């Protein structure tokens, strides 16, 4: 893990020497051409006049790609969010129209999707009342008053829903005690691992809580709780973790950060060598962005994608050839360039030919329309 610090220091030193954010990232665009090739970029779901965001992707045993997202929204925070799903049977070239799979009386947002080894689809999401008085706005106050205490109590919280027929029908939702964007991960031993973060009044320090399921997502129990360190930046907060299991069995977890120092949004990394029961104290990585989604490629490398909400805006990817010991930030890959900072939550899947499809949300440059779900199809230029 000390190599992470060296890599980050080298990156920060480069920034100081070149003295400028735009200059710092100029060689990265050149690296994109040499290290990776962008095959195509496209809009995969756009709802006219509506806001769509926060996708997650999975590839099924039958070869279909499924993407879930929060759609049919007014804006980033509103009461109307629904969890919608689109499907591609040709590796992302074409997509079905969106199908609403979850629509509670409150805001449904931040979904995840995966398929278990048993073939069960799991969709996780957060049902929220955050629109009630959000940032002092009164746009939805009248609507919030129509939602009874019973309905709020019934639906507010975090959920998982199962389908055993490929998404044609869905079982009753299961309430969970934690939540993270993109949902659970299945380990080689068959367990489902779901990493979440929480902060309580009695324990203001952020805690990583690992849940485990051994019955295909029907029930969950707490596997471990780990307090995350606070000394890396002033007022640091950790949230939206995502984990991958490497060939060696090591778990590599990358976590979104924020801080009272608004320039500090580097991804944080922790690891587990015992299936998620204990975790390292961790290190700051050289990747600046949010939030992470990490996969292991067929050659054993790790690929993490994240949104960049500062100029130049867009989606980025970074590669590790050594199971997360170091990250090749000097060859950071530019997957897209966006017109503003309302973007991100990229997620990736490797296709049969070894190329990678990354899905995310952004506005279309020059359109002055609401954000939509887009994709970048890319490949690494390796022998």
C-alpha positions as a printed NumPy array, in Angstrom:
array([[  0.   ,   0.   ,   0.   ],
       [  2.97 ,   2.356,   0.489],
       [  3.339,   2.334,  -3.298],
       [ -0.006,   4.147,  -3.453],
       [  1.442,   7.077,  -1.515],
       [  4.474,   7.22 ,  -3.796],
       [  2.254,   7.194,  -6.87 ],
       [  0.05 ,   9.948,  -5.454],
       [  3.056,  12.044,  -4.432],
       [  4.448,  11.742,  -7.942],
       [  1.14 ,  12.884,  -9.393],
       [  0.856,  15.855,  -7.017],
       [  4.478,  16.821,  -7.697],
       [  3.755,  16.764, -11.423],
       [  0.84 ,  19.098, -10.81 ],
       [  3.035,  21.514,  -8.865],
       [  5.763,  21.488, -11.5  ],
       [  3.375,  22.052, -14.394],
       [  1.362,  24.532, -12.322],
       [ -2.073,  24.147, -13.784],
       [ -4.931,  21.707, -13.859],
       [ -5.44 ,  21.904, -17.612],
       [ -1.72 ,  21.355, -18.247],
       [ -1.602,  18.489, -15.788],
       [ -4.232,  16.574, -17.707],
       [ -2.983,  17.346, -21.206],
       [ -0.562,  14.375, -21.27 ],
       [ -3.367,  12.136, -20.022],
       [ -5.318,  12.694, -23.227],
       [ -2.233,  11.647, -25.178],
       [ -1.941,   8.604, -22.924],
       [ -5.536,   7.727, -23.813],
       [ -4.543,   7.471, -27.464],
       [ -1.497,   5.338, -26.684],
       [ -2.792,   3.216, -23.822],
       [ -6.481,   2.886, -24.697],
       [ -8.771,   3.364, -27.68 ],
       [-12.264,   4.815, -27.511],
       [-14.366,   2.676, -29.855],
       [-17.651,   4.561, -29.553],
       [-19.73 ,   6.858, -27.357],
       [-23.503,   6.929, -27.42 ],
       [-26.721,   7.809, -25.625],
       [-28.337,   4.57 , -24.476],
       [-31.424,   5.992, -22.744],
       [-32.842,   9.498, -22.904],
       [-36.261,  10.481, -21.58 ],
       [-37.293,  13.804, -23.17 ],
       [-37.522,  16.575, -20.607],
       [-36.722,  14.224, -17.739],
       [-33.643,  13.673, -15.588],
       [-31.944,  10.23 , -15.489],
       [-28.963,   9.299, -13.336],
       [-26.952,   6.792, -11.231],
       [-26.756,   3.687, -13.42 ],
       [-25.385,   0.232, -12.611],
       [-24.712,  -2.545, -15.133],
       [-24.488,  -6.333, -15.043],
       [-24.009,  -9.068, -17.622],
       [-26.295, -12.088, -17.285],
       [-25.478, -15.756, -17.821],
       [-27.406, -15.577, -21.098],
       [-25.179, -12.711, -22.287],
       [-27.66 ,  -9.851, -21.91 ],
       [-26.537,  -6.523, -20.481],
       [-28.909,  -4.998, -17.917],
       [-28.675,  -1.388, -16.75 ],
       [-30.762,   0.047, -13.919],
       [-30.979,   3.764, -13.109],
       [-33.239,   6.348, -11.498],
       [-35.381,   7.917, -14.204],
       [-38.447,  10.018, -14.99 ],
       [-37.19 ,  12.678, -12.565],
       [-37.561,  16.455, -12.474],
       [-34.003,  16.972, -11.255],
       [-31.219,  15.635,  -9.026],
       [-33.506,  15.782,  -5.965],
       [-37.261,  15.415,  -6.444],
       [-40.103,  13.088,  -5.326],
       [-40.653,  11.342,  -8.645],
       [-37.643,   9.07 ,  -9.124],
       [-38.379,   5.538, -10.345],
       [-35.99 ,   2.627, -10.774],
       [-35.983,   1.746, -14.453],
       [-34.194,  -0.989, -16.407],
       [-32.983,  -1.279, -19.983],
       [-31.611,  -4.386, -21.699],
       [-29.178,  -5.051, -24.533],
       [-28.802,  -8.42 , -26.258],
       [-26.002,  -7.276, -28.592],
       [-23.285,  -6.153, -26.16 ],
       [-24.5  ,  -2.584, -25.874],
       [-25.087,  -1.702, -29.506],
       [-28.851,  -1.343, -29.08 ],
       [-31.064,  -1.074, -26.003],
       [-34.722,  -1.605, -25.156],
       [-36.988,   1.173, -23.985],
       [-36.894,   1.671, -20.193],
       [-39.085,  -0.548, -18.041],
       [-40.182,   0.709, -14.61 ],
       [-39.387,  -1.988, -12.047],
       [-39.69 ,   0.036,  -8.805],
       [-41.96 ,   2.995,  -8.061],
       [-42.646,   3.604,  -4.37 ],
       [-44.603,   6.691,  -3.144],
       [-41.285,   8.499,  -2.475],
       [-38.028,   9.115,  -4.354],
       [-36.374,   5.901,  -5.613],
       [-32.705,   6.481,  -6.407],
       [-29.148,   5.1  ,  -6.511],
       [-29.862,   1.558,  -7.757],
       [-27.483,  -1.367,  -8.08 ],
       [-27.922,  -4.608, -10.006],
       [-26.135,  -7.958, -10.103],
       [-26.85 , -11.556, -11.045],
       [-25.879, -14.272,  -8.582],
       [-24.335, -17.64 ,  -9.447],
       [-27.825, -19.107,  -9.03 ],
       [-29.098, -16.809, -11.786],
       [-31.069, -14.539,  -9.437],
       [-31.13 , -10.824, -10.201],
       [-30.689,  -8.531,  -7.193],
       [-31.599,  -4.855,  -7.428],
       [-30.717,  -2.584,  -4.508],
       [-31.868,   1.002,  -4.069],
       [-32.502,   3.852,  -1.664],
       [-36.036,   5.197,  -1.107],
       [-35.667,   8.75 ,   0.158],
       [-37.58 ,  11.74 ,   1.525],
       [-34.595,  14.043,   0.969],
       [-36.759,  16.269,  -1.259],
       [-38.73 ,  17.399,   1.814],
       [-37.236,  20.84 ,   2.523],
       [-34.073,  20.07 ,   0.557],
       [-31.613,  22.969,   0.861],
       [-34.4  ,  25.287,   1.942],
       [-36.279,  24.916,  -1.342],
       [-40.046,  24.773,  -1.009],
       [-40.764,  23.364,  -4.483],
       [-41.893,  20.011,  -3.117],
       [-43.06 ,  21.007,   0.36 ],
       [-46.733,  20.817,  -0.594],
       [-46.25 ,  17.365,  -2.058],
       [-44.303,  16.226,   0.991],
       [-47.263,  17.191,   3.192],
       [-49.456,  14.723,   1.284],
       [-47.214,  11.803,   2.278],
       [-48.509,  10.359,   5.533],
       [-46.257,   9.34 ,   8.439],
       [-47.296,   5.737,   7.795],
       [-46.111,   5.879,   4.178],
       [-42.84 ,   7.523,   5.191],
       [-42.264,   4.862,   7.823],
       [-43.162,   2.097,   5.395],
       [-40.877,   3.09 ,   2.53 ],
       [-38.023,   5.333,   3.675],
       [-34.812,   3.324,   3.764],
       [-32.669,   0.88 ,   1.845],
       [-33.978,  -2.107,  -0.085],
       [-33.091,  -5.194,  -2.118],
       [-35.466,  -6.901,  -4.532],
       [-34.993, -10.32 ,  -6.19 ],
       [-36.05 , -11.785,  -9.535],
       [-35.612, -15.467, -10.372],
       [-36.926, -15.209, -13.949],
       [-34.522, -12.733, -15.505],
       [-36.435,  -9.618, -14.487],
       [-39.885, -10.571, -15.775],
       [-41.303, -10.597, -12.226],
       [-39.958,  -9.396,  -8.893],
       [-40.395, -10.652,  -5.339],
       [-41.43 ,  -8.437,  -2.429],
       [-38.667,  -5.983,  -1.452],
       [-36.379,  -6.777,   1.489],
       [-35.36 ,  -3.935,   3.805],
       [-31.659,  -3.739,   4.663],
       [-29.775,  -1.944,   7.427],
       [-27.224,  -0.405,   5.1  ],
       [-26.772,   0.823,   1.563],
       [-24.163,   1.634,  -1.045],
       [-24.444,   2.517,  -4.688],
       [-23.992,  -0.446,  -7.108],
       [-25.1  ,  -3.   ,  -4.503],
       [-23.562,  -6.332,  -3.41 ],
       [-20.704,  -8.383,  -4.885],
       [-20.519, -12.171,  -5.049],
       [-17.334, -13.824,  -3.797],
       [-15.735, -17.003,  -5.131],
       [-16.978, -18.979,  -2.113],
       [-20.568, -18.107,  -3.078],
       [-21.246, -15.529,  -0.345],
       [-22.741, -12.174,  -1.237],
       [-20.808,  -9.262,   0.275],
       [-22.454,  -5.857,   0.653],
       [-20.263,  -2.99 ,   1.893],
       [-21.949,   0.106,   3.317],
       [-20.888,   3.13 ,   5.319],
       [-22.704,   4.725,   8.235],
       [-22.321,   7.525,  10.749],
       [-24.3  ,   7.721,  13.998],
       [-24.592,  10.4  ,  16.675],
       [-22.967,   8.062,  19.169],
       [-20.153,   7.236,  16.73 ],
       [-19.463,  10.242,  14.479],
       [-16.496,   8.462,  12.929],
       [-17.48 ,   6.8  ,   9.659],
       [-17.83 ,   3.027,   9.925],
       [-17.544,   0.503,   7.123],
       [-20.219,  -2.147,   7.739],
       [-19.941,  -5.393,   5.789],
       [-23.084,  -7.488,   5.332],
       [-23.075, -11.067,   4.099],
       [-25.734, -13.345,   2.628],
       [-25.479, -17.101,   2.153],
       [-29.03 , -17.681,   0.855],
       [-28.938, -15.856,  -2.471],
       [-29.785, -12.446,  -1.028],
       [-32.907, -13.353,   0.952],
       [-31.386, -12.601,   4.374],
       [-28.374, -10.579,   5.444],
       [-26.224, -10.476,   8.582],
       [-23.462,  -8.15 ,   9.75 ],
       [-20.059,  -9.671,   8.992],
       [-17.848,  -6.883,  10.338],
       [-17.692,  -3.21 ,  11.322],
       [-14.531,  -1.188,  10.797],
       [-13.946,   2.43 ,  11.823],
       [-12.363,   4.349,   8.961],
       [ -9.463,   6.738,   9.706],
       [ -9.937,  10.483,   9.992],
       [ -6.433,  11.884,   9.627],
       [ -6.007,  11.994,   5.855],
       [ -7.851,  15.288,   5.287],
       [ -9.778,  17.795,   7.431],
       [-13.349,  16.707,   8.054],
       [-13.026,  13.704,   5.754],
       [-16.145,  11.64 ,   5.08 ],
       [-16.252,   8.233,   3.401],
       [-19.19 ,   6.857,   1.456],
       [-20.247,   4.886,  -1.634],
       [-17.722,   2.014,  -1.415],
       [-17.299,  -0.631,  -4.083],
       [-15.338,  -3.878,  -3.773],
       [-13.808,  -6.476,  -6.091],
       [-12.278,  -9.878,  -5.317],
       [ -8.95 , -10.468,  -7.064],
       [ -7.523, -13.761,  -8.336],
       [ -5.548, -14.162,  -5.108],
       [ -8.713, -13.836,  -3.008],
       [ -7.773, -10.359,  -1.755],
       [-10.671,  -7.915,  -1.546],
       [ -9.888,  -4.426,  -2.844],
       [-12.382,  -1.758,  -1.808],
       [-12.348,   1.787,  -3.177],
       [-14.363,   4.476,  -1.408],
       [-15.565,   7.945,  -2.332],
       [-14.35 ,  10.766,  -0.065],
       [-15.284,  14.338,   0.624],
       [-13.734,  16.84 ,   2.988],
       [-13.991,  20.367,   4.303],
       [-11.034,  20.851,   1.964],
       [-13.065,  20.914,  -1.248],
       [ -9.999,  20.111,  -3.35 ],
       [ -9.685,  16.713,  -1.648],
       [-11.813,  14.126,  -3.427],
       [ -9.283,  11.349,  -3.895],
       [-10.516,   7.774,  -3.794],
       [ -9.56 ,   5.878,  -0.646],
       [ -8.537,   2.21 ,  -0.686],
       [ -8.796,  -0.53 ,   1.922],
       [ -8.196,  -4.269,   1.596],
       [ -9.213,  -7.533,   3.242],
       [ -7.371, -10.866,   3.184],
       [-10.017, -12.818,   5.117],
       [-13.187, -12.402,   3.095],
       [-14.271,  -9.095,   4.611],
       [-13.975,  -9.887,   8.324],
       [-11.09 ,  -7.461,   8.861],
       [ -9.818,  -4.532,   6.788],
       [ -6.579,  -2.583,   6.493],
       [ -6.388,   1.025,   7.679],
       [ -6.056,   1.988,   4.058],
       [ -4.43 ,   4.675,   1.96 ],
       [ -5.4  ,   7.577,  -0.239],
       [ -5.047,   6.735,  -3.935],
       [ -3.972,   9.097,  -6.728],
       [ -7.42 ,   8.971,  -8.394],
       [ -9.442,  12.187,  -8.001],
       [-13.105,  11.524,  -8.605],
       [-16.349,   9.977,  -7.412],
       [-17.702,   7.447,  -6.831],
       [-15.655,   4.347,  -7.768],
       [-16.699,   1.2  ,  -9.579],
       [-13.976,  -1.44 ,  -9.878],
       [-13.817,  -4.708, -11.833],
       [-11.172,  -7.334, -12.452],
       [-10.372,  -7.833, -16.128],
       [ -9.795, -11.201, -17.756],
       [ -6.017, -10.674, -17.643],
       [ -6.112, -10.088, -13.869],
       [ -5.731,  -6.309, -14.003],
       [ -8.13 ,  -4.044, -12.101],
       [-10.012,  -1.239, -13.841],
       [-11.672,   1.509, -11.798],
       [-13.937,   4.2  , -13.265],
       [-15.066,   7.437, -11.597],
       [-16.58 ,  10.826, -12.418],
       [-14.497,  14.007, -12.483],
       [-16.545,  16.93 , -11.181],
       [-13.998,  19.653, -11.809],
       [-12.64 ,  21.031, -15.082],
       [-12.086,  19.29 , -17.385],
       [-15.326,  17.488, -16.485],
       [-16.065,  13.932, -17.493],
       [-15.562,  10.239, -16.781],
       [-12.149,   8.702, -16.131],
       [-10.622,   5.228, -15.805],
       [ -7.43 ,   3.982, -14.196],
       [ -5.686,   0.595, -14.329],
       [ -3.81 ,  -1.46 , -11.74 ],
       [ -1.621,  -4.31 , -12.967],
       [ -0.785,  -5.584,  -9.465],
       [ -4.129,  -6.102,  -7.699],
       [ -4.339,  -2.55 ,  -6.398],
       [ -0.809,  -2.153,  -5.071],
       [ -0.254,   0.686,  -7.563],
       [ -2.475,   2.61 ,  -9.974],
       [ -1.256,   3.901, -13.346],
       [ -2.467,   7.473, -12.884],
       [ -0.002,   8.734, -15.522],
       [ -2.072,   6.807, -18.057],
       [ -5.453,   7.863, -16.687],
       [ -7.98 ,   7.273, -19.466],
       [-10.435,   9.969, -20.559],
       [-13.695,   8.139, -21.296],
       [-15.8  ,  11.258, -21.887],
       [-15.755,  15.024, -21.625],
       [-18.846,  16.637, -20.103],
       [-20.223,  20.193, -20.219],
       [-20.63 ,  20.572, -16.434],
       [-20.305,  18.762, -13.108],
       [-23.74 ,  17.086, -13.095],
       [-22.283,  13.747, -14.13 ],
       [-20.699,  10.534, -13.037],
       [-21.482,   7.233, -11.357],
       [-19.741,   5.317, -14.16 ],
       [-19.882,   1.502, -14.078],
       [-18.124,  -1.025, -16.297],
       [-18.432,  -4.545, -17.657],
       [-15.928,  -6.432, -19.801],
       [-17.378,  -7.82 , -23.006],
       [-16.642, -11.164, -24.648],
       [-13.979,  -9.712, -26.953],
       [-12.075,  -8.165, -24.025],
       [-13.241,  -4.601, -24.65 ],
       [-14.982,  -2.656, -21.887],
       [-18.357,  -0.938, -21.811],
       [-18.69 ,   1.891, -19.286],
       [-22.115,   3.417, -18.577],
       [-22.671,   6.748, -16.78 ],
       [-24.905,   9.816, -16.681],
       [-24.142,  13.232, -18.16 ],
       [-25.765,  16.074, -20.015],
       [-25.231,  16.09 , -23.778],
       [-22.887,  18.946, -24.629],
       [-24.687,  21.837, -26.331],
       [-28.153,  20.345, -25.869],
       [-29.283,  22.319, -22.768],
       [-31.321,  19.25 , -21.833],
       [-31.486,  17.11 , -18.698],
       [-28.812,  14.467, -18.061],
       [-29.302,  11.057, -19.649],
       [-27.7  ,   7.616, -19.552],
       [-24.705,   7.29 , -21.881],
       [-21.964,   4.772, -22.614],
       [-18.367,   4.624, -23.767],
       [-17.083,   1.463, -25.449],
       [-13.294,   1.233, -25.131],
       [-10.355,  -1.127, -25.105],
       [ -6.853,  -1.233, -23.704],
       [ -4.045,  -1.267, -26.256],
       [ -2.154,  -4.242, -24.845],
       [ -0.617,  -7.274, -26.567]])
